[in-house]
Amino acid sequence: MRPMCRYILMMLAAWIAPMAYGGKVKLLTDSSQVYLGVPFAVAIDVSATKGHEAPEFPELEGATSQLVDTSTSSRTSRIVINGRQMGGSEKTTRYLYHITPNREGILRIPRIEVQVDGDWTATRSANLRVTKSVKGDLLFVELLGAEDSVYVGESLDVTLRVWLKEFKQRRINLNYNEMWQAIDKNASEWGVFEEQIVSRTQDVKVSQRQRVGEDGKKHTYHVYETRKRIWPTRAGRLDAGGLRVVVNYPLKVARDIFGSVRFSQSKPIFATVDKTNVEVQDIPTEGRPAGYSGAVGGHRIVTTATPKNVRVGDPITLNITVEGKSQLDHLRAPVLKEVPGFNEQFQISEDALPGVVQGKRKTFSLSLRALSDKVKEIPSIPLPYFDTDSETFKTVYSQPIPLQVSPAKRMSTMDIVQSGEPTMQNESTLTRLDEGIEANRSDIDLLLADQRLKVTRVAAPVIVGTPLIFMACLLVRRRNEHRRANSGLMIQRAAFKTAITQLKEIESQSDAAVNPDTPLSVLLVFIRDRLQVGSEVLTRSEAVEELTRAGISNETGDKVDRLIAECEAAEFGGMVQATQAQHFGNVRDAIEQIEQQLGKRSWR
């Protein structure tokens, strides 16, 4: 009867396992009631044992969607029947989306098909009711600029204020910090204030102010205020990157015995910035000078060059540092080819100049090459900018940099090959080539001269021996890498020899304090290393189970079980010295039988 029961259990497990770990897809929503303009969360959970394709969220009629997060978790289950493990593991990946309804009515999320473990499966569909959330006078958002009118690219200090009506319920009066928790930081859109609000830095100031509500009465508000310097990029009403504040305003609040607040009921509301006091004007085109790179407000330009004593064609590193009120990240480098005197005297690098910003300075670096020894200086570099005070274009200049340029030296091919001081000829000009690099020129007699490489007696052993030394080093390195990569295999091969050596050492030493190992510990470590089943010393039941799984005979397994039990009884009974001597032979026999049955060697 027992074999039949085992067979039934195995069939049942084989039938249940695919059901428990088959590909599954779920659509999860936090509520069936959502609100116009307020983002809500939708998750798709994909469970797979082999793998899956990422779902494609469909375009929704009446709403926008955005993937905000992806996370993965694992689950493993095992069923042991008659010494055999059955079961498996699966990974569940959650795709989290934020859905923002943009009209009232019924929002339908259709079935979403996902390929899981090679098969197609689909989520359920969902119908959500979208209603309008009336914020009333509970929430206001303001964006105020320090100036009413600025130009594109001009710096402007702006202030964001979030007005949140004070909450009172019987004896509960929420303070500014508790009301701050009602703001949904993730669902809100903070524009240029993202870092300051989400990180809750010290830049966010809090105060209590009064404001007239819809009922015509004054109410108390918690006002959260933060400031930031920005540089508008387009004309028109100030755009701070999109601002929308979402709040789960509490309706019922309870405090626990520790004084912590819990919102037992709330409603989502949101507010946006409808208008600001700042009008952004475009930079005028009339009178705009050539080479204008977008600088707005007062600026200065400083140049440095190294080296200053060069030959014709030698590279010169020119650093251009611009300091001013512009947003330096977007400031472009001066176009030197349009500066009078540069294109005629220097070959200018074609590489782009992104520049490096440090504080209120931006430095551009490029390479120049003098075209003639008649070049005496690097000319002044102009920097046009738009002066917002006078509303006119102005230009500042760098100081010229004196140079000492000497003629270039020209070497023949033979001069380069020969040792000693080469014979050189002076060149006073550098020829600019638009086609690329010109081929080297030399005298025909020098080109026809015997320039074959001659190997000396000293060089021959070096030439022959170097590859041999390299190959030897390579073989040693590969051998070491193989040993490190297969350390477990090396331990497994040496397990028998190590165990026999340890038994001999224990047997030769009568003092247990000198060698704390015992025949029992040697046997258990041998089983662990020989079967490669982890790094911890095995227990009695684990050792017998691993031997059975490895194919050791029942007779040997029972013998090892009894032997371990006897050794444990001797050790735990405090009779190690008196009894361990009789176990040496039994432990050695057990180790040799295990090694022989594993089929690698016979140690009789």
C-alpha positions in Angstrom: 0.0 0.0 0.0 2.9 2.4 0.8 4.3 2.4 -2.8 0.8 3.2 -4.1 0.5 6.2 -1.6 3.9 7.5 -2.6 2.9 7.3 -6.3 -0.4 9.2 -5.6 1.5 11.9 -3.7 4.0 12.3 -6.4 1.4 12.6 -9.1 -0.5 15.1 -6.9 2.6 17.2 -6.4 3.4 17.1 -10.1 -0.1 18.3 -10.9 -0.1 21.0 -8.2 3.4 22.4 -9.0 2.5 23.8 -12.4 -0.7 25.4 -11.0 1.2 27.0 -8.1 4.1 28.2 -10.2 2.5 28.7 -13.6 2.6 32.2 -15.3 0.2 34.6 -13.7 -0.7 38.2 -14.4 -2.7 40.5 -12.0 -4.0 44.0 -12.4 -4.2 45.8 -9.0 -5.9 49.2 -8.3 -6.0 51.0 -5.0 -9.6 52.1 -5.4 -12.5 52.0 -7.7 -13.3 55.7 -7.1 -10.7 58.1 -8.6 -10.7 61.8 -9.1 -10.3 64.2 -12.0 -6.7 65.4 -12.3 -5.5 63.4 -9.3 -3.0 60.6 -10.1 -3.7 57.1 -8.7 -1.7 53.9 -8.7 -2.2 50.9 -10.9 0.1 47.8 -10.6 0.6 44.9 -12.9 2.1 41.8 -11.1 3.8 39.3 -13.4 4.7 35.9 -11.8 7.0 33.6 -13.9 9.3 30.7 -13.4 11.3 31.1 -16.6 10.8 34.6 -17.8 8.4 37.1 -19.3 8.1 40.1 -21.5 7.5 43.5 -20.0 3.8 44.5 -20.4 2.8 47.4 -22.7 0.3 49.6 -21.0 -2.3 50.7 -23.5 -3.3 54.3 -24.2 -6.3 55.2 -22.2 -9.2 57.2 -23.4 -9.7 60.1 -20.9 -6.4 59.6 -19.0 -2.6 59.6 -19.2 -0.3 56.9 -17.8 3.3 56.8 -16.7 5.5 53.9 -15.5 7.1 55.1 -12.2 8.7 52.0 -10.7 9.6 48.3 -11.3 10.4 45.9 -8.5 11.1 42.1 -8.3 10.6 39.6 -5.5 11.2 35.8 -5.4 9.5 32.9 -3.7 10.7 29.3 -3.4 8.8 26.2 -2.3 10.0 22.6 -2.0 8.1 19.3 -1.4 10.1 16.2 -0.4 8.5 12.9 -1.2 10.4 9.6 -0.6 13.7 11.6 -0.5 13.1 13.4 -3.8 12.6 17.2 -3.9 9.8 18.6 -6.0 8.7 22.2 -6.5 10.4 25.3 -7.8 10.8 29.0 -7.5 9.1 31.9 -9.2 9.8 35.6 -9.6 7.1 38.2 -9.3 7.8 41.6 -11.0 5.6 44.5 -10.2 5.2 47.3 -12.7 3.8 50.4 -11.0 2.0 53.1 -13.1 0.5 56.5 -12.2 -2.8 57.2 -14.1 -4.1 60.7 -14.2 -7.7 61.1 -15.4 -8.5 64.2 -17.5 -12.2 63.9 -17.8 -15.2 62.8 -15.6 -17.1 59.6 -16.2 -16.1 55.9 -16.5 -12.4 55.2 -17.1 -11.9 51.7 -18.6 -8.6 49.8 -18.3 -8.8 47.0 -20.9 -7.3 43.5 -20.6 -3.5 43.7 -20.9 -1.8 40.7 -22.6 1.6 39.6 -21.3 3.9 36.8 -22.5 4.8 34.7 -19.5 6.9 31.5 -19.6 6.4 31.3 -23.3 2.6 31.6 -23.2 0.3 34.5 -23.5 -1.9 35.4 -20.5 -4.0 38.6 -19.8 -5.1 40.7 -16.8 -8.7 41.4 -16.0 -10.3 44.6 -17.2 -11.3 47.3 -14.8 -13.9 50.1 -14.8 -13.2 53.1 -12.5 -15.5 56.0 -11.8 -13.9 59.4 -12.2 -15.4 62.3 -10.3 -14.4 65.9 -9.6 -12.7 66.6 -6.3 -13.7 69.9 -5.0 -10.8 71.5 -3.1 -12.7 74.6 -2.1 -10.6 76.8 0.1 -8.5 73.9 1.5 -5.5 74.3 -0.8 -3.9 77.2 -2.7 -0.6 77.2 -4.7 1.2 80.4 -5.7 4.3 81.1 -7.8 5.8 84.6 -7.3 8.8 86.3 -8.9 11.0 88.9 -7.4 10.6 91.0 -10.7 7.5 91.5 -12.7 9.4 91.6 -16.0 12.7 89.8 -17.1 14.4 88.8 -20.3 15.0 85.3 -21.6 18.2 84.0 -19.9 18.1 86.7 -17.1 18.3 85.3 -13.6 15.1 85.5 -11.5 14.4 84.6 -7.9 11.0 82.8 -7.6 9.0 81.7 -4.6 6.7 78.7 -4.4 4.0 78.9 -1.7 1.7 76.1 -0.7 -1.3 77.1 1.4 -2.9 74.2 3.4 -5.9 75.0 5.5 -5.5 74.2 9.2 -7.2 71.0 10.4 -9.2 71.0 13.6 -11.4 68.2 15.0 -12.6 68.4 18.5 -9.4 68.4 20.6 -7.1 67.5 17.7 -5.3 70.3 16.0 -2.7 69.1 13.4 0.6 71.1 13.4 2.5 72.1 10.3 4.6 68.9 10.3 1.6 66.6 10.5 -0.1 68.5 7.7 3.0 68.2 5.6 2.5 64.4 5.7 -0.8 64.9 3.9 1.0 66.2 0.7 1.5 63.4 -1.8 5.1 64.1 -2.8 5.2 61.4 -5.5 1.9 62.2 -7.2 2.6 65.9 -7.2 4.6 67.7 -9.9 7.1 70.2 -8.5 8.9 71.5 -11.6 12.1 73.3 -10.8 11.4 72.8 -7.0 11.6 69.0 -7.2 14.8 68.5 -5.2 13.9 71.0 -2.5 10.4 69.7 -1.8 11.1 65.9 -2.0 14.2 66.0 0.1 12.5 68.4 2.6 15.7 70.5 2.9 16.1 73.5 5.2 15.1 75.7 2.2 11.5 75.0 2.9 10.2 77.5 5.5 6.9 77.2 7.3 4.6 79.9 8.8 1.0 80.4 9.8 -1.0 83.0 7.9 -4.6 84.0 7.5 -6.5 84.1 4.3 -10.1 84.8 3.3 -11.9 81.6 2.3 -14.9 81.0 0.0 -17.3 81.8 2.8 -15.8 85.3 3.1 -14.3 84.6 6.5 -10.6 84.5 7.5 -9.1 81.0 8.1 -5.7 79.9 9.3 -3.4 78.2 6.9 0.0 76.4 7.1 2.1 78.1 4.4 5.1 76.1 3.1 7.5 78.4 1.2 10.7 77.8 -0.8 12.8 79.9 -3.1 15.0 79.2 -6.1 16.9 81.1 -8.7 16.0 80.2 -12.3 16.7 81.4 -15.8 13.6 81.5 -18.0 14.2 79.9 -21.4 11.2 81.2 -23.4 9.2 84.3 -23.7 5.7 84.7 -22.3 4.2 84.1 -18.9 6.7 82.5 -16.5 6.8 78.7 -16.8 8.4 76.9 -13.8 8.3 73.5 -15.4 4.8 72.5 -14.5 3.5 72.7 -11.0 0.6 70.6 -9.5 0.3 69.8 -5.8 -1.7 66.8 -4.7 -2.9 66.5 -1.1 -4.8 63.7 0.7 -6.7 66.2 3.0 -7.8 64.5 6.2 -11.4 64.3 7.1 -11.2 62.2 10.2 -8.1 61.9 12.4 -7.1 59.7 15.3 -4.1 59.6 17.6 -2.6 56.5 19.1 -1.3 56.1 22.7 2.1 57.4 21.5 0.6 60.6 20.0 1.1 59.7 16.4 -1.5 60.8 13.9 -3.5 58.4 11.7 -5.8 59.6 8.9 -8.8 57.4 9.2 -10.5 59.2 6.3 -9.2 61.6 3.7 -10.1 63.0 0.2 -7.6 63.8 -2.6 -7.5 67.3 -3.8 -5.0 69.2 -6.1 -4.1 72.7 -7.1 -2.1 74.2 -9.9 -0.5 77.5 -10.6 -2.9 79.3 -12.9 -0.9 82.5 -13.4 2.2 84.3 -12.1 3.2 88.0 -11.9 6.2 87.5 -14.2 6.3 88.3 -17.9 9.3 87.0 -19.8 10.6 89.1 -22.8 12.7 87.8 -25.6 16.2 89.2 -26.4 15.8 91.8 -29.1 17.4 91.1 -32.5 17.9 94.7 -33.5 21.5 95.6 -32.9 22.6 92.1 -31.9 26.3 91.9 -32.6 28.0 89.0 -34.5 29.3 86.2 -32.3 26.6 86.8 -29.6 26.4 83.6 -27.6 23.4 84.2 -25.3 25.1 86.1 -22.4 22.6 88.2 -20.5 23.7 90.7 -17.8 27.2 91.9 -16.9 30.1 89.6 -17.8 33.9 89.5 -17.9 36.3 87.4 -19.9 39.8 86.2 -19.0 42.2 84.2 -21.2 45.4 82.2 -20.3 47.7 80.3 -22.6 50.5 77.6 -22.1 53.1 77.4 -23.4 54.0 80.9 -24.6 57.4 80.1 -26.1 56.7 77.7 -29.0 57.7 76.8 -32.5 55.5 77.0 -35.6 53.0 74.2 -35.4 53.4 73.4 -31.7 50.1 73.1 -29.8 49.1 75.9 -27.5 46.4 75.3 -24.9 44.1 78.4 -24.6 41.7 78.6 -21.6 38.8 81.1 -21.9 37.1 81.8 -18.6 33.7 83.6 -18.6 32.2 85.0 -15.4 28.8 86.6 -15.2 25.1 86.4 -14.4 24.0 84.1 -17.2 23.0 80.5 -16.7 26.5 79.3 -17.5 25.4 75.7 -18.2 23.8 77.0 -21.5 26.5 79.6 -22.3 28.3 78.9 -25.6 32.0 79.4 -26.2 33.1 82.4 -28.4 33.6 81.5 -32.1 37.3 82.3 -32.6 37.2 81.8 -36.3 34.9 84.9 -36.5 37.3 87.0 -34.4 39.6 89.2 -36.6 43.2 88.0 -36.6 42.6 84.5 -35.4 41.9 82.6 -38.6 44.8 84.2 -40.4 47.4 83.5 -37.6 46.3 80.3 -36.0 45.1 76.8 -36.8 42.1 76.3 -34.5 40.9 73.0 -33.1 37.6 71.8 -34.6 36.6 70.0 -31.3 33.5 71.2 -29.6 33.9 73.2 -26.4 31.4 72.1 -23.7 33.2 74.0 -21.0 33.4 73.3 -17.2 31.3 75.3 -14.7 32.7 76.1 -11.3 30.5 78.4 -9.3 29.9 81.5 -11.2 32.6 80.8 -13.8 32.8 78.7 -16.9 36.0 77.7 -18.6 36.5 76.6 -22.2 39.7 74.9 -23.3 41.0 74.5 -26.9 44.2 74.0 -28.9 45.8 76.5 -31.2 48.8 76.2 -33.5 50.7 79.3 -34.8 50.9 79.3 -38.6 54.0 81.5 -38.8 56.9 82.8 -36.7 55.6 86.3 -37.4 52.8 85.7 -34.8 53.5 87.8 -31.8 50.4 87.4 -29.6 47.0 85.8 -29.1 44.6 88.7 -29.9 41.8 90.0 -27.6 38.7 87.9 -27.6 35.3 89.8 -27.5 32.3 88.6 -25.5 29.1 90.4 -26.4 26.3 90.4 -23.9 22.8 92.0 -23.4 22.7 94.6 -20.7 19.3 94.4 -19.1 19.6 97.7 -17.3 20.3 99.8 -20.4 18.5 97.2 -22.7 21.4 97.4 -25.2 24.2 95.1 -26.3 27.6 95.6 -24.9 31.0 93.9 -25.5 33.9 93.1 -23.1 37.3 92.0 -24.2 40.1 89.8 -22.9 43.6 91.0 -22.7 46.0 89.9 -25.5 48.6 87.3 -24.6 52.2 87.8 -25.9 53.8 84.8 -27.6 57.3 84.0 -28.8 57.1 81.9 -31.9 60.3 80.5 -33.6 60.6 78.6 -36.9 59.8 74.9 -36.9 62.6 72.4 -37.3 62.5 69.9 -40.1 64.2 66.5 -40.0 64.9 64.1 -42.9 64.0 60.4 -42.6 67.6 59.4 -42.1 68.0 62.0 -39.4 65.2 60.4 -37.4 66.7 56.8 -37.8 70.3 57.7 -37.0 71.4 58.2 -33.4 73.1 61.4 -32.3 72.3 65.0 -33.0 70.2 65.2 -36.2 70.8 67.7 -38.9 67.8 70.1 -38.9 66.5 72.8 -41.2 64.5 75.8 -40.1 61.0 76.3 -41.4 59.5 79.7 -40.7 55.9 78.9 -41.8 53.4 76.2 -41.3 51.4 75.1 -44.3 47.7 74.6 -43.6 46.2 71.6 -45.5 42.5 71.2 -45.9 42.9 67.7 -47.5 44.4 66.1 -44.3 48.0 65.2 -43.3 50.6 65.6 -46.1 53.0 62.7 -46.6 56.6 63.1 -45.3 59.1 64.3 -47.9 62.9 63.5 -48.1 65.7 63.3 -50.5 65.7 60.4 -53.0 69.2 59.3 -52.1 68.2 59.0 -48.5 65.1 57.0 -49.4 67.3 54.5 -51.5 69.9 54.1 -48.8 70.3 50.8 -46.9 68.1 51.1 -43.8 67.6 47.4 -43.0 67.4 46.4 -39.3 70.5 44.6 -38.1 70.2 42.1 -35.1 73.2 42.1 -32.8 74.4 39.2 -30.5 72.9 41.0 -27.5 69.5 41.6 -29.2 69.0 38.0 -30.5 68.5 36.3 -27.1 66.2 39.1 -26.1 64.1 38.8 -29.3 63.9 35.0 -29.0 63.5 34.8 -25.2 60.8 37.4 -24.7 58.0 35.4 -26.3 59.0 32.3 -24.3 59.0 34.1 -21.0 55.6 35.7 -22.0 54.1 32.2 -22.8 55.4 30.8 -19.5 53.9 33.6 -17.5 50.6 33.2 -19.4 50.5 29.5 -18.6 51.1 30.1 -14.9 48.5 32.8 -14.8 45.9 30.6 -16.5 46.7 27.7 -14.1 46.2 30.0 -11.1 42.9 31.4 -12.5 41.7 27.8 -13.2 42.4 26.9 -9.6 40.7 29.9 -8.2 37.6 29.4 -10.4 37.5 25.7 -9.5 38.4 25.9 -5.8 35.4 23.7 -4.9 36.6 21.0 -7.2 40.1 21.1 -5.7 38.7 20.7 -2.2 36.5 17.9 -3.4 39.5 16.0 -4.9 41.6 16.5 -1.8 38.8 15.6 0.7 39.9 11.9 1.1 43.6 12.6 1.5 42.9 15.4 4.0 40.7 13.3 6.1 43.2 10.4 6.3 46.0 12.8 7.2 43.9 14.4 10.0 43.0 11.0 11.4 46.7 10.1 11.6 47.6 13.4 13.3 44.8 12.9 15.9 45.9 9.3 16.5 49.6 10.4 17.1 48.7 13.1 19.7 47.3 12.0 23.0 46.5 15.5 24.3 43.2 16.8 23.0 44.2 20.4 23.8 47.0 20.2 21.2 44.6 19.1 18.4 40.9 19.9 19.1 39.7 17.8 16.1 38.0 14.5 16.7 37.2 11.5 14.5 33.6 12.7 14.4 34.5 16.2 13.1 36.9 14.6 10.5 34.1 12.4 9.2 31.5 15.2 9.0 33.9 17.6 7.3 34.9 14.8 4.8 31.2 14.2 3.9 30.6 17.9 3.4 33.7 18.5 1.2 33.4 15.3 -0.8 29.8 16.0 -1.7 30.2 19.8 -1.9 27.1 20.7 0.2 28.0 24.1 1.6 30.5 25.5 4.1 29.0 24.6 7.4 29.7 21.3 9.3 26.8 18.9 8.8 24.6 17.4 11.5 24.0 13.7 11.8 20.7 13.7 9.9 22.0 16.1 7.2 25.1 13.9 6.6 23.0 10.7 6.2 20.5 12.5 3.9 23.3 13.9 1.7 24.9 10.4 1.4 21.6 8.9 0.4 21.0 11.6 -2.2 24.6 10.9 -3.6 23.8 7.2 -4.1 25.6 5.6 -1.2 24.1 2.2 -0.3 21.7 1.8 2.5 24.1 -0.5 4.4 26.8 2.1 4.4 24.4 4.9 5.2 23.1 3.0 8.3 26.7 2.2 9.3 27.6 5.9 9.1 24.4 6.9 11.0 25.3 4.5 13.9 28.9 5.6 13.9 28.0 9.2 14.2 25.6 8.5 17.0 28.3 6.5 18.9 30.8 9.3 18.5 28.3 12.0 19.6 27.4 9.9 22.7 31.1 9.6 23.6 31.8 13.3 23.1 28.8 14.6 24.9 29.3 12.1 27.7 32.7 13.5 28.5 34.6 10.4 27.6 36.5 11.6 24.5 40.0 10.5 25.5 38.8 7.1 26.7 36.6 6.2 23.7 37.8 8.1 20.6 40.7 5.7 20.1 38.3 2.8 19.3 36.6 5.0 16.6 39.7 5.6 14.5 39.4 2.4 12.6 35.6 2.6 12.2 35.8 6.2 10.9 38.6 5.3 8.5 36.6 2.3 7.2 33.5 4.5 6.7 35.5 7.2 4.8 37.1 4.6 2.5 33.7 2.9 1.8 32.2 6.3 0.9 35.1 7.2 -1.4 35.0 3.8 -3.1 31.2 3.9 -3.7 31.4 7.4 -5.2 33.4 5.8 -8.0 36.5 8.0 -8.1 39.1 5.8 -6.4 39.5 2.6 -4.3 41.6 3.1 -1.2 41.9 -0.4 0.2 
